[in-house]
Amino acid sequence: MNSYSNKEYLINLNNVDKKYGETQILKDISIKVSRGEFISLIGPSGCGKSTIFNIITGLTSKDSGEVIVNGNIGYMQQKDLLLPWKSIMDNVSLPLILKGVEKKVAYEKVKKYLPIVGLEGYEDKYPSQLSGGMKQRASFLRTFMTSEEIMLLDESFGSLDSITKGKMQKWLLEMKEKLNNTILFITHDIEEALFLSDRIYVLSDKPASIKKEITLDFHNDDKLNRLLSPELLILKDEIIKLL
């Protein structure tokens, strides 16, 4: 992962290729993410979406192409990965403490955000005492503590039931507005991508390539209105055909 002085994009992938052994996973992937955008990646299971995230974070090396990242990254996976023996406060504060921030200072910083994400009063609870949705809120805040700038969310709501998932989607948009951060989001749920995103990259099956980039230019001021709009149904049908 490299950082450059060019600040036009927080994330800029140009013609990235990746193989594991003889199997090509990614082919000519180009993705650009501007500050404040909500971008979704959607594609078949196993096509390489998580590999893209791993390359962006530097967990995996690319074979060719260019990866430019301007800013710190927080990475939230589908499993909440909260430590069961630590309180919510300790779990959320962990990224700051690992950076060398004094525990008292870390606690004070986290406390400011607890009301924003709806976790005020839960700081002394343990993960086993929280619902699935509340665990995801805690995981989201911990990711935000890792980086207040760029968040990579990998199927973050995939394990939730449909009612909780719907609530968390609306909550995520509220958090995006309050925190003013940049989100790159992986999902298999076409409606979820259409509801949440400013742009969508539709990926092919393995080796993954970009089949289409879709810009969502309707109901941007209130994305809730998208859910019942005819535009959503038209784009959903288009994406189904692409996949």
Residue pairs with C-beta under 8 A, 6 or more apart in sequence:
1 55
1 56
1 57
1 58
1 67
1 69
2 67
2 68
2 69
3 68
3 69
3 70
4 68
4 70
6 12
6 68
6 70
7 70
8 34
9 32
9 33
9 34
9 68
9 70
10 33
10 34
10 35
10 69
10 70
10 71
10 149
10 150
10 182
11 31
11 32
11 33
11 56
11 68
11 69
11 70
11 150
11 182
11 184
12 31
12 32
12 33
12 66
12 67
12 68
12 69
13 29
13 30
13 31
13 32
13 52
13 55
13 56
13 65
13 66
13 67
13 68
14 30
14 65
14 66
14 67
14 68
15 28
15 29
15 30
15 64
15 65
15 66
16 26
16 28
16 29
16 30
16 52
16 55
16 62
16 64
16 65
16 66
16 67
17 24
17 26
17 27
17 28
17 29
17 62
17 63
17 64
17 65
18 24
18 25
18 26
18 48
18 51
18 55
18 60
18 62
18 63
19 25
19 63
23 206
23 207
24 206
24 207
25 48
25 51
25 206
25 207
25 208
26 48
26 51
26 52
26 55
26 62
26 207
26 208
26 209
27 207
27 208
27 209
28 65
28 209
28 210
29 52
29 65
29 208
29 209
29 210
30 210
31 39
31 41
31 52
31 201
31 210
33 39
33 150
33 182
33 184
34 182
35 182
36 180
36 181
36 182
37 182
37 183
37 198
37 199
38 176
38 182
38 183
38 185
38 196
38 197
38 198
39 183
39 184
39 185
39 197
39 198
39 199
39 200
39 201
40 184
40 185
40 186
40 187
40 192
40 193
40 196
40 197
40 199
40 200
40 201
41 49
41 52
41 184
41 185
41 186
41 187
41 200
41 201
41 203
42 186
42 187
42 188
42 190
42 193
42 200
42 201
42 202
42 203
42 239
42 243
43 49
43 202
43 203
43 204
43 205
43 208
43 243
44 203
44 204
44 205
44 206
44 243
45 188
46 206
47 203
47 204
47 205
47 206
47 208
48 203
48 206
48 207
48 208
49 154
49 186
49 203
49 208
50 154
50 186
51 60
51 208
52 208
53 75
53 152
53 154
53 184
53 186
54 60
55 61
55 62
55 67
56 67
56 69
56 73
56 152
56 184
57 73
57 75
57 152
69 150
71 147
71 149
71 150
71 182
72 146
72 147
72 148
72 149
72 150
73 146
73 147
73 149
73 150
73 151
73 152
74 95
74 143
74 144
74 145
74 146
74 147
74 150
74 151
74 152
75 143
75 146
75 151
75 152
75 154
76 139
76 140
76 142
76 143
76 151
76 152
76 153
76 154
76 156
77 154
77 155
77 156
78 154
78 155
78 156
78 158
78 159
79 159
80 127
80 135
80 136
80 138
80 139
81 139
82 88
82 91
82 127
82 135
82 138
82 139
82 142
83 90
83 91
83 94
83 127
84 126
84 127
84 128
85 126
86 94
86 126
87 123
87 124
87 125
87 126
88 119
88 122
88 123
88 124
88 125
88 126
88 127
88 130
88 138
89 107
89 110
89 123
89 124
91 127
91 138
91 142
92 110
92 119
92 138
92 141
92 142
92 145
93 103
93 106
93 107
93 109
93 110
93 145
94 142
94 145
95 142
95 145
95 146
96 105
96 106
96 109
96 110
96 145
97 103
97 106
101 109
109 145
110 123
110 141
110 145
111 123
113 141
113 144
113 145
114 120
114 122
114 123
114 141
116 175
116 178
116 179
117 137
117 140
117 141
117 175
118 134
118 137
118 171
119 134
119 137
119 138
119 141
122 130
122 134
122 138
127 135
127 138
130 138
131 164
132 159
132 160
132 161
132 164
133 160
133 164
133 167
133 168
136 156
136 157
136 160
136 168
137 168
137 171
139 156
140 151
140 153
140 156
140 172
140 175
143 151
143 153
144 151
144 179
144 181
148 179
148 181
149 181
149 182
150 181
150 182
150 183
150 184
151 181
151 182
151 183
151 184
152 183
152 184
152 186
153 183
153 184
153 185
153 186
154 186
155 186
155 187
155 188
156 168
156 172
156 185
157 164
157 165
157 168
157 169
157 187
157 192
158 187
158 188
158 189
160 168
165 192
169 192
169 195
169 196
170 224
172 183
172 196
173 196
173 223
176 183
185 193
185 196
185 197
187 193
190 236
190 239
190 240
191 227
191 232
191 236
193 200
193 239
194 200
194 216
194 226
194 232
194 235
194 236
194 239
195 223
195 226
195 227
195 232
196 223
197 216
198 215
198 216
198 220
199 213
199 214
199 215
199 216
200 213
200 214
200 216
200 239
201 210
201 212
201 213
201 214
202 210
202 211
202 212
202 213
202 214
202 239
202 242
202 243
203 209
203 210
203 211
204 210
204 211
211 242
212 242
214 235
214 238
214 239
216 226
216 235
218 226
218 229
218 231
219 225
219 226
219 229
219 231
226 232
